């Protein structure tokens, strides 16, 4: 005769299986059409940062937290995955606005919230400054001076808080891929971005330093263009599952993201 514990487990089995099915369920036809109207999941990403997409110069392989989460979402929805990779965050936002992609993994800010609905935050990273080798700048307070040129990712979420922080320095837009050369050539004196991107750039600029401290925080979430309400519940559940199942943490580790914080 089965033991009491075994009987309890037998009784709970349908509930456990139902829970697994809920986690792994495909979207309804209405949800699928809202999220992937072309039949493919077109995921907008920007190149040059581990939070989104990095290309290996040798193999051409792409990695990054956004790239990996997009792939996992497409697999869960059982639709083909189509990463749409742009040079800057600005280009990603423009593609979302024009209907050129279906979802993106990007930091929230007030301007983006006007054109996108967001899930819960899945990753938070400090905003900071990177200076090249030999720079006389050693603290964040020393950045805001006349004649100091501060590079930023064009259209990046770092720009609004940076404008509130800096009153004297000049802000210069760039692609993430071009940031290292701007610092090496002296075209900018400082580069501002989230610290995951700054550490990635620093690896390419010997002697460069990410300054201690932060002036704001990047909060990454999955964004969907306004007007796709039937798919929102599905992607919000996906992000909660991705966090609880360890998918986000694993993607952060594989991409080598540095500078994340717990909030």
Buried (B, 14 or more C-beta within 10 A) or exposed (E): EEEEEEEEEEEEEEEEEEEEEEBEEEBEEEBBBBBBEEEBBBBBBBBBBBBBBBBEEEEEEBBBBBBBBBBBBBEBBEBEBBBBBBBBBBBBBBBBBEEBBBBBBBBBBEEBEEBBBBBEBBBBBBBBBBBBEEBEBEEBEBBBEEEBBBBBBBBBBBBEBBEEBBEEBEBBEBBBBBBBBBBBEEEBBBBBBBBBBBBBBBEEBEEBBBBEEBBBBBBBBBBBBEEBEBBBEBBBBBBBBBBEEEBBBBBBEEBBBBBBEEE
